Each structure stands twice: as structure tokens, then as C-alpha cells.
């Protein structure tokens, strides 16, 4: 749920053999500089710490994965995680 009480739906899906995504139908991300959201301390909320996506980025990096941010089909945020070793 967003700060204004609006509900957000999150979807997780598999893309190709070595990637998956996490997407939502919320407000989206700043399209001008999507990599900035992974910087430590960056937040669009007055109450935010700016640690959340930095932690995601560091976890991905420690596993040898890459994570990128883009817009979801519904206009929200979409994070694609690549170079994942998937066991069937």
C-alpha cells in the first residue's frame, strides 16, 4: 500500500533462462535517471531512508547478477534481474 492508501499489485515472472522480473502497478520511477534509485540514500519519500534498492542492488551484485529498473506495462516500476542461475 502506498502512503496515500492506494493499493499496489506486484507481479513476479520469469523471462528468459537466466532472468526474472518484479513489477508493480504503482507510481513508477523517475525515467530521467533510473540508475539513481540504486544509490545509497536516494528516496522520493520524506520518511524514506534510501536503503531499500541499494540493498537489492548489493545482493544482486554479490550473487553475480545484474539488476535494472524500467517502467512496467501498467506504468509502475519494473526491475529485471539477469545472469541468474536457475535450477530446474
Backbone as CSV, one residue per row, in Angstrom:
resi,resn,N_x,N_y,N_z,CA_x,CA_y,CA_z,C_x,C_y,C_z
1,UNK,0.841,-1.165,0.000,0.000,0.000,0.000,0.897,1.241,0.000
2,UNK,0.527,2.213,-0.817,1.277,3.459,-0.892,0.908,4.378,0.270
3,UNK,1.684,5.430,0.446,1.461,6.373,1.533,0.048,6.956,1.528
4,UNK,-0.530,7.136,0.340,-1.864,7.728,0.249,-2.975,6.695,0.391
5,UNK,-2.616,5.456,0.749,-3.613,4.408,0.947,-3.962,3.621,-0.307
6,UNK,-3.363,3.970,-1.428,-3.612,3.276,-2.692,-2.951,1.900,-2.671
7,UNK,-3.689,0.881,-3.086,-3.135,-0.475,-3.160,-2.283,-0.633,-4.409
8,UNK,-1.264,-1.460,-4.298,-0.359,-1.737,-5.404,-0.291,-3.246,-5.595
9,UNK,-0.346,-3.686,-6.839,-0.213,-5.099,-7.167,1.198,-5.361,-7.669
10,UNK,1.846,-6.414,-7.129,3.202,-6.782,-7.515,3.154,-8.110,-8.256
11,UNK,3.862,-8.183,-9.373,3.916,-9.388,-10.191,5.369,-9.825,-10.338
12,UNK,5.607,-11.124,-10.208,6.933,-11.697,-10.416,6.819,-12.688,-11.557
13,UNK,7.751,-12.647,-12.499,7.697,-13.557,-13.626,9.070,-13.912,-14.150
14,UNK,9.116,-14.995,-14.874,10.364,-15.459,-15.483,10.423,-14.940,-16.908
15,UNK,11.576,-14.481,-17.308,11.759,-14.009,-18.671,12.452,-15.101,-19.475
16,UNK,13.722,-14.970,-19.682,14.451,-15.992,-20.418,15.051,-16.973,-19.424
17,UNK,15.972,-17.773,-19.857,16.513,-18.812,-18.979,17.309,-18.265,-17.811
18,UNK,17.822,-17.040,-17.926,18.680,-16.527,-16.859,18.187,-15.213,-16.267
19,UNK,16.892,-14.957,-16.344,16.394,-13.695,-15.801,14.943,-13.778,-15.354
20,UNK,14.623,-12.900,-14.417,13.242,-12.767,-13.977,12.968,-11.294,-13.697
21,UNK,11.708,-10.966,-13.447,11.354,-9.579,-13.170,10.405,-9.492,-11.983
22,UNK,10.403,-8.327,-11.390,9.446,-7.960,-10.352,8.860,-6.631,-10.807
23,UNK,7.542,-6.575,-10.972,6.893,-5.374,-11.486,5.704,-5.005,-10.610
24,UNK,5.356,-3.717,-10.625,4.164,-3.284,-9.897,3.367,-2.302,-10.735
25,UNK,2.189,-1.961,-10.236,1.329,-1.009,-10.941,1.214,0.301,-10.160
26,UNK,2.256,0.623,-9.418,2.279,1.849,-8.621,2.631,3.066,-9.450
27,UNK,3.237,4.034,-8.811,3.546,5.327,-9.440,4.695,5.279,-10.430
28,UNK,5.524,4.271,-10.369,6.650,4.173,-11.294,7.904,4.805,-10.734
29,UNK,8.896,4.959,-11.603,10.194,5.510,-11.217,10.517,6.702,-12.092
30,UNK,11.501,7.475,-11.683,11.942,8.629,-12.449,12.615,8.140,-13.724
31,UNK,11.985,8.385,-14.853,12.504,7.893,-16.134,13.762,8.622,-16.579
32,UNK,14.038,9.792,-16.023,15.213,10.561,-16.438,16.521,9.910,-16.014
33,UNK,16.525,9.264,-14.865,17.762,8.673,-14.348,17.436,7.435,-13.512
34,UNK,17.019,6.325,-14.154,16.592,5.149,-13.391,17.697,4.509,-12.560
35,UNK,18.960,4.702,-12.922,20.045,4.108,-12.133,20.236,4.820,-10.796
36,UNK,19.792,6.045,-10.704,19.961,6.820,-9.472,19.207,6.190,-8.301
37,UNK,18.129,5.479,-8.570,17.336,4.896,-7.482,18.099,3.834,-6.703
38,UNK,19.193,3.340,-7.264,20.002,2.333,-6.577,21.094,2.968,-5.696
39,UNK,21.244,4.289,-5.740,22.253,4.975,-4.937,21.832,5.001,-3.471
40,UNK,22.786,4.795,-2.596,22.522,4.827,-1.156,22.012,6.203,-0.751
41,UNK,20.913,6.225,-0.020,20.339,7.471,0.466,19.305,8.091,-0.445
42,UNK,19.150,7.576,-1.668,18.168,8.153,-2.592,16.765,7.700,-2.201
43,UNK,15.862,8.644,-2.039,14.472,8.342,-1.720,13.584,9.452,-2.246
44,UNK,12.399,9.107,-2.682,11.427,10.112,-3.101,10.445,10.411,-1.980
45,UNK,10.592,9.739,-0.866,9.710,9.920,0.285,10.433,10.697,1.380
46,UNK,9.734,11.617,2.012,10.325,12.387,3.109,10.701,11.487,4.279
47,UNK,10.005,10.365,4.423,10.275,9.430,5.514,11.185,8.285,5.100
48,UNK,11.598,8.239,3.840,12.398,7.121,3.337,13.854,7.205,3.759
49,UNK,14.473,6.048,3.898,15.894,6.000,4.257,16.795,5.949,3.037
50,UNK,16.253,5.461,1.919,17.073,5.325,0.727,17.958,4.100,0.739
51,UNK,17.657,3.153,1.606,18.463,1.940,1.699,17.889,0.774,0.904
52,UNK,16.585,0.725,0.687,15.917,-0.437,0.106,16.497,-0.936,-1.203
53,UNK,16.552,-0.084,-2.207,17.040,-0.528,-3.513,18.550,-0.634,-3.555
54,UNK,19.235,0.054,-2.651,20.680,-0.128,-2.528,20.963,-1.541,-2.055
55,UNK,20.181,-2.014,-1.099,20.334,-3.384,-0.596,20.049,-4.385,-1.715
56,UNK,18.998,-4.159,-2.480,18.665,-5.045,-3.608,19.830,-5.111,-4.580
57,UNK,20.380,-3.966,-4.921,21.496,-3.905,-5.857,22.718,-4.654,-5.329
58,UNK,23.012,-4.487,-4.065,24.180,-5.156,-3.476,23.991,-6.667,-3.372
59,UNK,22.790,-7.105,-3.060,22.513,-8.546,-3.022,22.680,-9.135,-4.416
60,UNK,22.116,-8.462,-5.420,22.257,-8.929,-6.798,23.727,-9.002,-7.185
61,UNK,24.459,-7.962,-6.897,25.888,-7.917,-7.237,26.664,-9.037,-6.543
62,UNK,26.343,-9.306,-5.287,27.074,-10.349,-4.553,26.811,-11.739,-5.112
63,UNK,25.713,-11.902,-5.838,25.397,-13.180,-6.481,25.847,-13.238,-7.938
64,UNK,26.451,-12.148,-8.421,26.885,-12.102,-9.819,25.754,-11.757,-10.770
65,UNK,24.665,-11.221,-10.249,23.515,-10.832,-11.061,23.601,-9.346,-11.386
66,UNK,22.795,-8.925,-12.351,22.629,-7.508,-12.619,21.152,-7.171,-12.462
67,UNK,20.886,-5.980,-11.973,19.505,-5.535,-11.810,19.357,-4.175,-12.470
68,UNK,18.290,-4.021,-13.234,17.992,-2.755,-13.899,16.551,-2.370,-13.612
69,UNK,16.288,-1.090,-13.671,14.951,-0.565,-13.428,14.389,0.022,-14.705
70,UNK,13.103,-0.181,-14.900,12.411,0.362,-16.060,10.940,0.536,-15.689
71,UNK,10.132,0.882,-16.645,8.694,1.044,-16.419,7.970,-0.261,-16.707
72,UNK,7.008,-0.616,-15.859,6.202,-1.819,-16.099,5.144,-1.521,-17.161
73,UNK,4.494,-2.562,-17.633,3.448,-2.400,-18.655,2.321,-1.503,-18.176
74,UNK,2.078,-1.485,-16.868,0.990,-0.683,-16.311,1.437,0.715,-15.883
75,UNK,2.712,1.044,-16.128,3.215,2.365,-15.784,3.926,2.432,-14.448
76,UNK,3.950,1.341,-13.716,4.654,1.291,-12.436,6.127,0.999,-12.646
77,UNK,6.754,0.458,-11.612,8.170,0.116,-11.680,8.341,-1.346,-12.081
78,UNK,9.415,-1.618,-12.797,9.765,-2.990,-13.168,11.264,-3.143,-12.984
79,UNK,11.634,-4.191,-12.261,13.037,-4.495,-12.020,13.344,-5.824,-12.667
80,UNK,14.349,-5.830,-13.538,14.760,-7.056,-14.213,16.087,-7.513,-13.632
81,UNK,16.124,-8.764,-13.232,17.317,-9.359,-12.644,17.854,-10.374,-13.637
82,UNK,19.117,-10.204,-14.048,19.709,-11.039,-15.084,20.915,-11.804,-14.559
83,UNK,21.346,-12.761,-15.371,22.512,-13.593,-15.065,22.265,-14.499,-13.868
84,UNK,21.020,-14.929,-13.720,20.617,-15.801,-12.601,20.774,-17.255,-13.021
85,UNK,21.360,-18.031,-12.177,21.467,-19.481,-12.429,20.194,-20.123,-11.888
86,UNK,19.414,-20.688,-12.790,18.123,-21.285,-12.414,18.263,-22.798,-12.414
87,UNK,17.866,-23.420,-11.330,17.872,-24.871,-11.240,16.476,-25.400,-11.497
88,UNK,16.348,-26.343,-12.389,15.029,-26.923,-12.680,14.770,-28.138,-11.827
